[in-house]
Amino acid sequence: MDKEILSFFNLSQIPFSKEIKTEELHLLPSTEKYLKSLDLLIQTKGIGVMTGKSGTGKSCILRYLKNKLNTGLYKVLYLCHTSTGLLEFYTHLCSILGIEAGSRRAKMFNAIKERILTLNRSNRIHPVLILDEAHLLNNEILQEIRLLTNFEIDSYNALSVIFCGQESFNMKLGLTILESLANSITININVDSLNKDETFSYIEKRISDSGCSNTVFTKNAMNLIHQSSGGILRIINSICNGALYKAFLSKSYSVEVEHVKNVIDR
């Protein structure tokens, strides 16, 4: 069926799939703003937090960031195994650093810190630790991460850390036991849903990047998509995919309000 839809709308690929190459992602004005903040965080070698509702595009921002960092200057350490215990967390971190994991926390802790220092001083590479789904991290791990960033009696920044998760993570940082970590955060980014203009721009760009030069979604249809989705990217993608399918079934070369209504009313 996908091939028939692509042929019908003269598309080279499914426009609203999550399997879009990073270089083909649409750089919206709000995304540029978030990336500038993350650039500043990395340049200053700090600890930052990026939070937002589920589906607002935080993962896309992280993909942009990882893609644009010079691999000769930075080493991105990405972890999404956040609902784990401390030893498992260290095991995952050892693995991405190329360190043999052990059974003792202290041994792995020291090996990780030594590896980070070696990257900085011998290889001139600054590690950037990205912790996705950070709201699932337990307090013990969060306390350990603060200790991992402490080099030379807290006088040398050898590791940048980006916590990325849902808004509840900021509430967790208000706990007294995490005060030291909260006080170390230098940049806090809140990823908002798209405004109306960005929603329109996103939909039109995804269609054109998928090989179609025609206007597929009418403005009224896009307006309803924005209203129904609240500007949340994941929901926009879902509605757009469904509306394309409804338009195809009705043999319409444009997605109209009625097609969008059929999706959101189901």
C-alpha positions in Angstrom: 0.0 0.0 0.0 2.9 2.4 0.8 4.2 2.2 -2.8 0.7 3.0 -4.1 0.4 6.1 -1.9 3.9 7.2 -2.8 3.1 6.9 -6.5 -0.3 8.6 -6.1 1.2 11.7 -4.5 4.4 11.6 -6.5 6.5 11.0 -3.3 9.9 9.4 -3.1 9.5 8.4 0.6 7.0 8.4 3.4 7.1 12.1 4.5 6.3 11.7 8.2 8.2 8.7 9.2 10.6 8.8 12.2 13.2 7.0 9.9 14.3 10.3 8.4 18.0 10.8 7.9 19.4 13.4 10.3 20.6 15.7 7.5 17.1 15.7 6.1 15.4 16.9 9.3 13.9 20.4 9.0 15.8 22.9 11.1 13.0 25.1 12.5 13.7 28.5 14.2 13.0 27.0 17.6 15.3 24.1 17.0 18.1 26.5 16.0 17.5 28.3 19.3 17.8 25.1 21.3 21.0 24.0 19.4 22.6 27.4 20.1 22.0 26.8 23.8 23.5 23.3 23.6 26.5 24.6 21.6 27.1 27.1 24.4 26.8 24.4 27.0 29.4 22.2 25.2 31.8 25.2 24.6 31.7 26.0 28.3 32.0 22.3 29.2 29.1 22.5 31.6 26.1 20.4 32.7 22.7 21.1 31.1 19.1 20.0 31.2 16.7 19.7 28.2 13.2 18.9 29.1 9.8 18.9 27.3 6.6 16.9 26.8 6.8 13.6 25.1 6.9 13.9 21.3 8.1 17.5 21.1 11.2 16.6 19.2 13.9 16.3 21.9 15.4 13.2 20.2 15.6 15.1 16.9 17.5 17.9 18.6 20.0 15.4 20.0 20.4 13.8 16.6 21.2 17.3 15.1 23.7 18.0 17.9 25.4 14.6 17.5 25.6 15.0 13.7 27.1 18.5 13.9 29.8 17.9 16.5 33.3 17.4 15.1 34.3 13.8 15.9 38.0 14.9 16.0 37.2 17.2 18.9 34.3 15.6 20.7 33.2 12.1 21.6 29.4 11.7 22.2 28.5 9.1 24.8 24.8 8.4 24.4 22.9 6.4 27.0 19.2 5.7 27.1 19.3 2.8 29.5 18.2 5.0 32.3 15.8 2.8 34.3 18.6 0.8 35.7 20.6 0.3 38.9 24.0 1.9 39.5 26.2 -1.0 38.6 24.3 -1.6 35.3 24.6 2.1 34.6 28.3 2.0 35.0 28.5 -1.2 32.9 26.7 0.6 30.0 29.0 3.6 30.4 32.1 1.4 30.4 30.9 -0.2 27.2 30.6 3.0 25.2 33.9 4.2 26.5 35.6 0.9 25.5 36.4 -0.1 29.0 36.1 -3.6 30.4 33.3 -3.5 32.9 33.9 -5.1 36.4 31.7 -6.1 39.3 32.7 -3.3 41.7 31.4 0.2 41.5 34.6 1.9 42.7 36.8 0.2 40.2 34.5 1.1 37.3 34.1 4.7 38.6 37.9 5.2 38.7 38.3 3.6 35.2 35.7 5.8 33.7 37.3 9.0 35.2 40.7 7.9 34.0 39.4 7.3 30.5 37.7 10.7 30.4 40.9 12.4 31.5 42.9 10.5 28.9 40.5 11.6 26.1 40.9 15.2 27.2 44.6 15.4 27.8 46.2 12.8 25.5 43.7 12.8 22.6 42.4 16.4 22.9 38.9 15.1 22.7 36.1 16.4 24.9 33.5 13.8 25.9 29.8 14.8 25.9 27.6 12.5 27.9 24.0 12.5 26.8 21.5 10.9 29.1 18.2 10.4 27.4 15.0 9.6 29.3 16.7 11.3 32.3 13.5 11.5 34.3 13.8 7.7 34.8 17.3 8.0 36.4 17.2 7.1 40.1 18.7 9.5 42.7 21.7 7.3 43.4 22.8 7.5 39.7 22.2 11.2 39.6 24.4 11.7 42.7 27.1 9.6 41.0 27.0 11.6 37.8 27.8 14.8 39.8 30.8 13.0 41.2 31.9 11.8 37.7 32.2 15.5 36.7 34.4 16.4 39.6 38.0 16.5 38.4 41.0 18.0 40.3 38.9 19.1 43.3 36.2 20.4 41.0 38.6 22.8 39.2 38.7 21.1 35.8 35.8 20.5 33.4 36.7 17.2 31.6 33.1 16.1 30.8 30.0 17.8 29.5 26.7 16.3 30.5 23.2 16.7 28.9 20.2 15.4 30.8 17.3 15.0 28.4 13.8 14.0 29.6 10.3 14.9 30.5 9.4 17.9 32.5 9.2 15.9 35.7 13.0 15.7 35.8 13.1 19.4 36.9 10.9 18.5 39.9 13.3 15.8 40.8 16.2 18.2 40.9 14.4 20.1 43.6 15.1 17.3 46.1 17.5 18.2 48.9 19.8 15.1 48.2 20.3 16.4 44.6 21.1 20.0 45.6 24.7 19.7 44.6 23.8 18.5 41.1 21.1 21.1 40.7 23.6 23.9 41.6 26.0 22.6 39.0 23.6 23.0 36.1 24.5 25.9 33.9 21.9 25.7 31.1 18.2 24.7 31.3 16.3 24.3 28.0 12.5 23.8 27.8 11.5 22.3 24.4 8.1 23.8 23.6 5.5 22.5 21.0 5.6 24.1 17.6 3.7 27.3 16.9 1.3 27.5 14.0 3.8 28.9 11.5 6.3 26.2 12.4 3.7 23.5 12.0 2.8 24.7 8.5 6.5 25.0 7.6 7.3 21.5 8.9 4.5 19.8 7.0 5.3 21.6 3.7 9.0 21.0 4.0 8.5 17.3 4.7 6.3 17.0 1.6 8.8 18.9 -0.6 11.8 16.9 0.8 10.0 13.8 -0.1 10.0 14.7 -3.8 6.6 16.3 -4.3 6.6 19.9 -5.7 2.8 20.2 -5.4 0.8 21.6 -2.5 -0.6 18.4 -0.9 -2.0 19.7 2.4 -4.4 22.6 2.2 -4.0 25.5 4.7 -7.3 24.6 6.4 -6.1 21.0 6.8 -2.8 22.1 8.3 -4.6 24.5 10.6 -6.7 21.7 12.0 -3.7 19.5 12.3 -2.0 22.2 14.4 -5.0 22.7 16.6 -5.5 18.9 17.1 -1.9 18.1 17.8 -1.1 21.1 20.0 2.0 21.5 17.9 3.5 18.3 19.2 5.7 16.8 16.5 4.9 13.1 17.1 1.2 13.8 16.9 1.6 16.0 13.8 3.4 13.1 12.1 0.7 10.6 13.1 -2.2 12.8 11.9 -0.4 13.7 8.6 0.3 10.0 7.8 -3.3 9.1 8.5 -4.7 12.1 6.5 -2.5 11.1 3.5 -4.0 7.6 3.7 -7.5 8.9 3.9 -6.9 11.3 0.9 -5.5 8.4 -1.1 -8.5 6.2 -0.4 -10.9 9.0 -1.6 -8.7 9.5 -4.7 -8.0 13.2 -3.7 -4.6 14.7 -4.7 -4.9 17.1 -1.8 -5.4 16.5 1.9 -8.5 18.4 3.0 -10.1 19.2 6.3 -12.4 16.2 5.9 -9.5 13.8 5.7 -7.9 15.2 8.9 -11.3 15.0 10.7 -11.6 11.4 9.7 -8.2 10.7 11.4 -8.8 12.7 14.6 -12.4 11.5 15.0 -11.7 7.8 14.8 
